[in-house]
Amino acid sequence: MKVIVIGLGAMGSAAAQHLAERGCSVRGFDQFTPPHSQGSSHGLTRIFRQAYFEDHRYVPLLIRSFELWQKLERDTGGRLLHLPGALVLGPVNGRLVKRSAESATKFGLPHEILGASELKRRYPVFDIRPDTHGLLEKNAGYLRLEGCVEQHLRQAAKAGAKLHTNKPILDWQDEQPGSSITVRTAKGTYSADHLVITAGPWAPQVLASLALPMRTTRQVLYWFSPKGSIEHYREDRLPVYLIEAEGNELLLYGFPLTGPDSEGVKVALHGSEEACTPQTICRDIRLSDEQSIRARLANTLPELAGRLLRAETCLYTVTPDENFLLGTHPHNPAVTIAAGFSGHGFKFAPVIGEIIADLVLLGSTAANIDMFSLNRFRSAQPVPP
Ligand SMILES: Cc1cc2nc3c(=O)[nH]c(=O)nc-3n(C[C@H](O)[C@H](O)[C@H](O)COP(=O)(O)OP(=O)(O)OC[C@H]3O[C@@H](n4cnc5c(N)ncnc54)[C@H](O)[C@@H]3O)c2cc1C
């Protein structure tokens, strides 16, 4: 079967690999040369965790993703997944600790619950309040994201995929469901039996005719040189972490030191109200960005807020319920869509690639993807083709 993939970022690179390895004749297109810094997949690292507070229905997908990341490492001989653990911090009955514990218990994921005094003893970098609890998950940590995209693309090419970079797809035709799909570039057209659209933050534009509810927002990542000793931030002492938001605050998350000391320690806020597109995003770092991260660090990791070494912007593509959009195009069974990863999709990339290959080749998947249905926001009145 001939398949065209539009977008070779996190999801498209994985889809290209799985489709090519399962015997499809794959042509992948990207407007840039991935990994690149214009979309949602840059900034060195992404958190990987399985005890999912967001919804326990994600856990089977994460367990499969964990296997597939490890397989990718074995097949390519490179280290992509680091497992210093993941620590969620918050009130014992708060969303992060309670719901992570529920997911971990339900699926038998190795974890520990830590009280305030133990947290203070093990992790002196945090400002721990007496009512703070922590859940430390063992098989969790971070992925080296640019390496992950590179390796997925390399494996795809090895399995025969033809990858076209710096070649934007200008439009695609789906006017005759059941016939072949044609995509147009500045230099010519290409046809295939099936089209996969993994356009990341460009998805609202590429899929404009479907008017799927997706909002792209501006996010900022920061790398600080800590005020005190950097030793506390080394990977053997500090896991990745997420700290529950209170009131109007945003969830804070961060990483241990993942590179040379001179790179600094990465930290960020999850979510933002600043809507933009990949074309309109303000990529400059404003004084107000730095002020907001420093304000949040002041009562969570005060010693981390030393000199700001570097900061960069990135884009989330968020759905109203923050669950993904994954499935077959509502009006054309020859088009598969994966979008709206809502700021937490990277860790799923290989399992999303596998599911896309199922949908393309079998028309269905054994994985439970009901909550990602493209129709869930329009149950009242389906939009006619
Ligand atoms: C700051 C930040 C922190 C995050 N942290 C985490 C985390 O810790 N853990 C986690 O699991 N997830 C995290 N995420 C989310 C995760 O990174 C994203 O969900 C994921 O990278 C999205 O992948 P994608 O393939 O949808 O988009 P992308 O990787 O951006 O890929 C889309 C690709 O499509 C191409 N494209 C678009 N339109 C066209 C066209 N017309 N023609 C050709 N090519 C086209 C683009 O050039 C791009 O390469 C974070 C995201 C951000 C921004």
The ligand as an SDF file (V2000), in Angstrom:
LIG
                    3D

 53 58  0  0  0  0  0  0  0  0999 V2000
    7.4640   23.2330   25.7220 C   0  0  0  0  0  0  0  0  0  0  0  0
    6.8930   21.8580   25.5160 C   0  0  0  0  0  0  0  0  0  0  0  0
    7.1180   20.8940   26.4830 C   0  0  0  0  0  0  0  0  0  0  0  0
    6.5800   19.6140   26.3340 C   0  0  0  0  0  0  0  0  0  0  0  0
    6.8460   18.6630   27.2750 N   0  0  0  0  0  0  0  0  0  0  0  0
    6.4330   17.3930   27.0890 C   0  0  0  0  0  0  0  0  0  0  0  0
    6.8490   16.3750   27.9640 C   0  0  0  0  0  0  0  0  0  0  0  0
    7.6070   16.6200   28.9180 O   0  0  0  0  0  0  0  0  0  0  0  0
    6.4190   15.1150   27.7230 N   0  0  0  0  0  0  0  0  0  0  0  0
    5.6220   14.8130   26.6830 C   0  0  0  0  0  0  0  0  0  0  0  0
    5.2580   13.6520   26.5290 O   0  0  0  0  0  0  0  0  0  0  0  0
    5.2240   15.7640   25.7940 N   0  0  0  0  0  0  0  0  0  0  0  0
    5.6180   17.0350   25.9650 C   0  0  0  0  0  0  0  0  0  0  0  0
    5.2760   18.0100   25.0790 N   0  0  0  0  0  0  0  0  0  0  0  0
    4.3770   17.6930   23.9720 C   0  0  0  0  0  0  0  0  0  0  0  0
    5.0860   17.0600   22.7950 C   0  0  0  0  0  0  0  0  0  0  0  0
    6.3500   17.6220   22.5890 O   0  0  0  0  0  0  0  0  0  0  0  0
    4.1900   17.2150   21.5800 C   0  0  0  0  0  0  0  0  0  0  0  0
    2.9150   16.6480   21.8820 O   0  0  0  0  0  0  0  0  0  0  0  0
    4.7420   16.5110   20.3660 C   0  0  0  0  0  0  0  0  0  0  0  0
    6.0800   16.9070   20.1520 O   0  0  0  0  0  0  0  0  0  0  0  0
    3.8730   16.8390   19.1580 C   0  0  0  0  0  0  0  0  0  0  0  0
    4.3930   16.1550   18.0530 O   0  0  0  0  0  0  0  0  0  0  0  0
    3.7610   16.3710   16.6090 P   0  0  0  0  0  0  0  0  0  0  0  0
    4.3400   15.3310   15.7230 O   0  0  0  0  0  0  0  0  0  0  0  0
    2.2740   16.4610   16.7210 O   0  0  0  0  0  0  0  0  0  0  0  0
    4.2590   17.8450   16.1690 O   0  0  0  0  0  0  0  0  0  0  0  0
    5.6880   18.2580   15.5650 P   0  0  0  0  0  0  0  0  0  0  0  0
    6.7660   17.4300   16.1480 O   0  0  0  0  0  0  0  0  0  0  0  0
    5.7910   19.7380   15.6560 O   0  0  0  0  0  0  0  0  0  0  0  0
    5.5950   17.8210   14.0530 O   0  0  0  0  0  0  0  0  0  0  0  0
    4.7470   18.3850   13.1050 C   0  0  0  0  0  0  0  0  0  0  0  0
    5.5180   18.4300   11.7970 C   0  0  0  0  0  0  0  0  0  0  0  0
    4.6320   18.6610   10.7160 O   0  0  0  0  0  0  0  0  0  0  0  0
    5.3240   19.4430    9.7520 C   0  0  0  0  0  0  0  0  0  0  0  0
    4.3250   20.0620    8.8810 N   0  0  0  0  0  0  0  0  0  0  0  0
    3.2350   20.7580    9.2840 C   0  0  0  0  0  0  0  0  0  0  0  0
    2.5270   21.1670    8.2050 N   0  0  0  0  0  0  0  0  0  0  0  0
    3.1820   20.7030    7.1010 C   0  0  0  0  0  0  0  0  0  0  0  0
    2.9520   20.8060    5.7020 C   0  0  0  0  0  0  0  0  0  0  0  0
    1.9020   21.4500    5.1970 N   0  0  0  0  0  0  0  0  0  0  0  0
    3.8300   20.2090    4.8750 N   0  0  0  0  0  0  0  0  0  0  0  0
    4.9100   19.5460    5.3660 C   0  0  0  0  0  0  0  0  0  0  0  0
    5.1830   19.4340    6.6910 N   0  0  0  0  0  0  0  0  0  0  0  0
    4.3340   20.0020    7.5330 C   0  0  0  0  0  0  0  0  0  0  0  0
    6.1130   20.4240   10.6080 C   0  0  0  0  0  0  0  0  0  0  0  0
    7.1660   21.0220    9.9190 O   0  0  0  0  0  0  0  0  0  0  0  0
    6.5520   19.5320   11.7660 C   0  0  0  0  0  0  0  0  0  0  0  0
    7.8440   18.9850   11.5370 O   0  0  0  0  0  0  0  0  0  0  0  0
    5.7930   19.3110   25.2020 C   0  0  0  0  0  0  0  0  0  0  0  0
    5.5850   20.2740   24.2190 C   0  0  0  0  0  0  0  0  0  0  0  0
    6.1430   21.5380   24.3620 C   0  0  0  0  0  0  0  0  0  0  0  0
    5.9200   22.5580   23.2980 C   0  0  0  0  0  0  0  0  0  0  0  0
  1  2  1  0
  2  3  1  0
  2 52  2  0
  3  4  2  0
  4  5  1  0
  4 50  1  0
  5  6  2  0
  6  7  1  0
  6 13  1  0
  7  8  2  0
  7  9  1  0
  9 10  1  0
 10 11  2  0
 10 12  1  0
 12 13  2  0
 13 14  1  0
 14 15  1  0
 14 50  1  0
 15 16  1  0
 16 17  1  0
 16 18  1  0
 18 19  1  0
 18 20  1  0
 20 21  1  0
 20 22  1  0
 22 23  1  0
 23 24  1  0
 24 25  2  0
 24 26  1  0
 24 27  1  0
 27 28  1  0
 28 29  2  0
 28 30  1  0
 28 31  1  0
 31 32  1  0
 32 33  1  0
 33 34  1  0
 33 48  1  0
 34 35  1  0
 35 36  1  0
 35 46  1  0
 36 37  1  0
 36 45  1  0
 37 38  2  0
 38 39  1  0
 39 40  1  0
 39 45  2  0
 40 41  1  0
 40 42  2  0
 42 43  1  0
 43 44  2  0
 44 45  1  0
 46 47  1  0
 46 48  1  0
 48 49  1  0
 50 51  2  0
 51 52  1  0
 52 53  1  0
M  END
$$$$
